[in-house]
Amino acid sequence: MLRIVKPKTKRAKRELEKRAPKLEENTKKLLLLHGTKVSSVLRGVLADLFHLRKAEGRAIKYSKKNDGVRPFEGGGETSLEFLSQKTDCSQFAFGSHSKKRPHNLVLGRMFDYHVYDMIEVGVERYKSLESLGGGKKASPQPGSKPCFAFIGEAFEARPEFRHLKELLVDLFRGEVIETLNLQGLDRVFLCTAAGDKVLFRHCAIRLKKSGSKVPRIELVEVGPSMDMVIRRHREPSDNLKKEAMRIMPKTTKKKVKNVSGDPLVGKVGRIYMPKQDVGEMALAKMKGLKRERREAAAARAVAADSGTEAAPSNSPKKQRTE
């Protein structure tokens, strides 16, 4: 039986609450690391990915070699899952270089700190952010969102291209929002299917004056730019995919009868009262409201109008006893 260790400090408690399952999950973080051997091309690719994802702490990069990380091999994913749980990252990018697979880049996702799916691509004709002059220009602005353009029928017909499309969208889409201003669309990722390759380009969007309400759009390539050759890929099983896609039903408040809300007044309620006979209710009566005195007062008023004296009341008066 596993021993559950409770947090001893408030900071540790807050960190555990952030990692706990939620109805609306947090923004995904990216873990970037490389293996024993890595080329300068892969170092530049990982550096550019970190530059695009480092806003708001959504990326963590390891510069040391990781000998135990070997994706697509038995037992080679244990260290990767451990690092994912340690850094609370649900996405990873792993770079390696060998004679059999030069400039190898592995992109993948995690579910419950275990490898969910991943795809392996080879990087060719790479151009960095610095070579294209898009250092600060390509930096995502706070609150901005990218556009995606996937050109080619292979992204719908071939499973490996469709898998790469899902990973790229999940990698760069950022935080999920409902509304967005037109000024927030500041960059676009262009992916073109050409044979067994995917031409990946990153361009900045520039809004120019057009003489009308709709601005004229210009695309400026800012990098990174590369060609991806798809090699190996592994999709999740049906049971694992069903478990990952399961959504907890949202709790709805029970409707309260005869209660409504108004934006100005606030909460408004309706009350139903039965018919009440006030005359038969046992209430404390005052002396001035007794029936005899009311009748005597009415008789005196009538006598004053007719000029005659009112007849004395027949009701006996109480005698004061000493």
N, C-alpha and C positions, 0 to 999 in steps of 0.2 A: 504494500500500500504506500502510495506517495505521500510524503509529508508536505503539507501546505504551509509555507512560511509567510506569516503576515508582515506587512511593512511596519518598520519601527519609526519611520519619520514621515512627516507630512509630504515631503517631496517625493518619496518613494510611493506613497499612496496615490499622489496625483499621476505619477507615471504609469502605475498599474491601471488606473481608471482610463487613461488615454488609450491603452492597448486593449482594454476590454471590448468584447463585441458590442456593437451599437446598431440601432435601427438605421441610421445614416452614417456610414463609415467615414473616417477621416480621409484626407487627400493622400494618395499613395506616394511613398518615397522610393527613390531609386538607389540601389547599391551598385557602385562601380568598383571593379577589382580586376586583377590580371593574374595569370599563372606564372610558372617558373620562367618561361621565355616569352618575351613580348617585343614586337617590332616598334620602330618609331611611328609607323603609320597607326598602329593600334593605340599607342600612347596619345597621339593627337586626337583620335576619334573619341577616346574616353574623356579627354580633357574638354573637348567641345560639348559632349553630352552633359558633362558636369556643369559647364557654363550655362547651358540652356535650362538646366533643372535646379540650379542652386538657389533660386529665389525662394524665400520663406522656408529655407532649410529642407527642401524636398529632395535632396540628393546627398549621399555620403560616399566619399571616394577613399579607397585604400591604396596607398602607394607601395606597400611592401608586397613581396612575392607570396603567393598562396599555393604551396605545393600540393596540398590535399584536395584542392578543388579540381575535379575532372568531370564536367558534364557529359551525359550520355554514356557513362561508364558505371559499372556496379560498384557501389560504395564511394564513388567520387563526389556525391552530392551531400554527404553528411556535414562536411565543413561549411558548405554553402548554406545549408539550412540553419546551422548554428549561428553563423554570422547574420543571417536574415532575422532570426529571433533576437539576437543581441542588439541590433540596430533598429528593429521594428520596421523593416523594409519589405514591401510586398512585390517589388520589381528588382531585377538585377541585370547587369550588363557585364559579361566576362570576356576578356581579351586574351588571346594566346597566339603563338606563332610556332609553326613546325614545318618541316620539309613536305610532309604529306598534306597539311592544311595551312598554307601560309595566310597571314593576316586574318585570323579566324576570330569572329565576333559572335557571341552567343547572347541572345536576348530571351528573357523568360519572366514568368510570373510565379508568385507563391500563393498558396492557400493554406491557412492554419500552420504557417511556417514550414510547409513542405512544398516541393516543386510541383507546380500545377501544370505548366506547359512551357516549352522553350523551342527556339528555332536557331539554327546555325547558318551564318552567312559569311562569305568571303568578301573582303573589302578591296576594291580596285579603283584606280583613278581618283584618289582622295585629294580634296582641297580643303584646307583648314579655314577657320574663321579669320585668322590673321592674314593669310595670303589673299583673301578676297576683301579685306578691309571692313569686315563686319563685326568687329569686337563689341563695341558698345551699341552699335545699331541693332545687332541681333539679340541683345539682352531683352528678355521679356519684361514689359512694363507691368507694374502692379495692377491687377484687375484685367489684364489683356487676355485674349484668347487667340489661338491659331486657327487657320483654315487648312483643310486637307483636300487634295485633288489626286484621285487615283485613276490613272489613264490606262486603259487596256482591259480586254475581256478576261484576261487570266486571273484578275482579282476576284472574279465571280465564278469562273469555271474550274480552276485548279485549286485543290485544297491547300497546297503549301503557300501559294500566293495569298489566298484568303486568310490563312493563319498569320502570315506576316503583316497583312493589313490590320488585323485586330490588334496585334502587338504594338505596331507603330502608333495607332490611334490612342491606345491606352497609355503609351509611353509619353506622349507629348500633349495630350488634351488638357491636363491640369485639373483645376477644381471645377466641379459640376455646378453650373449656374442656370438661372431661369431666364433672365433678361440681360441684354448687352447693348451698349452704345456702339454706333458705327466706328467711332474712333478707337474702340477696343480691339478691333481686328487689325493687328499691326504686322502679321507675318503669315506665310503660307508654306506648307510642305507639299512639294510636287513629287509624286511617285509614278513612274512610267514603266510599264511592263514591256520588256524587249527580249524575247526569247526566254532564256533561263535567268536573265538578270532583271534587276529593278534599279532604275536610274533615280536616285534620291537627290533632290535639290531643296535647298532652303532659301526662300526669298522674302525680302521685306516689302510691305505694301506701302506705297506712297500715294496719298490722296491729293490730286492736283485740281486746279480750277478748270471748269468745263463750260462756264456760262449758264449753267442751269443748277437746279437743286441737287442733282445727282453728280457727285464728283467724278473726275477721270482717274482711273487707277493705273499705276505703273508698278511693275515688279522689278526689284533690284536684288540680284543674287548676293547673299551675304555669307553663305556657308553655314555649316559644313556641306560639302558636295562630294558624293561618292557613288560608285556602282556596287550593288550587292548581288552576289552570286549565291543563290539558295543551295545549301548542302543538306544537312539533316534537320529534321523537325519531329517533335513529339507532341501530339495533342492529348488532352486529358481523356480518361475513360468516361463512359456514359454515366456511371454511378458517381464518380468524382465531380463531373460537370453538373449533375443534378443537385448534388450537395452544395456546391459553390454558388449556384444560381438561386438557391432557396431564399425566399424573402419572408421575413417575419410579418405577419398581418398587423397592420396598424390598429392600435386601440382607439375605438371611437367612444365618446362620452354618451351615456344613456340619456335619451331625451326626457326632459322633465315636463310634465303636463302643465298647461296654463301658465307657462313662463316663456317670455320672449325677450329678445335683446333689441335695444335701440341705440344707434350710434350717438345720439345726443342725450337722451334721458338715462340710458343704461339698462339695467335689468327691470323689466316690467312684468308684474304678475297679475293674474285675475283670480278673484276670490268669489265663491258662490255662497250666499247666506240664505238660510230658510226664512220664510215669512214670520215676523214676530208681532204678537198682540201686546202692545205696550200697556193698554188699560188694565189688563189682568195680571200684570207683573207685580210682585210683592216688593214695592219700593218704600223707602222711608219718606213719609209725607210731612211737610212743614205745617205749622198751625194756620198760616195764612191761606193754605190751599185746601182746608177741610171743606166738605160739602155744605155744612150749615152756614158757615161764614160766607161762602160764596153766594148762597141763596139769600141771606139777609142783606148783603151788599147790593144784590140785584134788585131786591124789593125796595130798598131805600132810593135807589136810582129812579125806579119807576114812579114812586110817590113824589119825589122832588119834581119830576116832570109834570105830574097831574095836580099838584098842590095839596095832596092829602098826606096824612101821616101813615106810615107803614104799620101794619098790624104786628103786634109782638110775636115773636117766634114761639111756637108751641114746644119747642125742645127745651127740656129742663136744664137749668143752669147749675153748674156745680157750686155747692156751698163750701165756703172756706171754713174749715174746722180748726178750732184752736187747741 
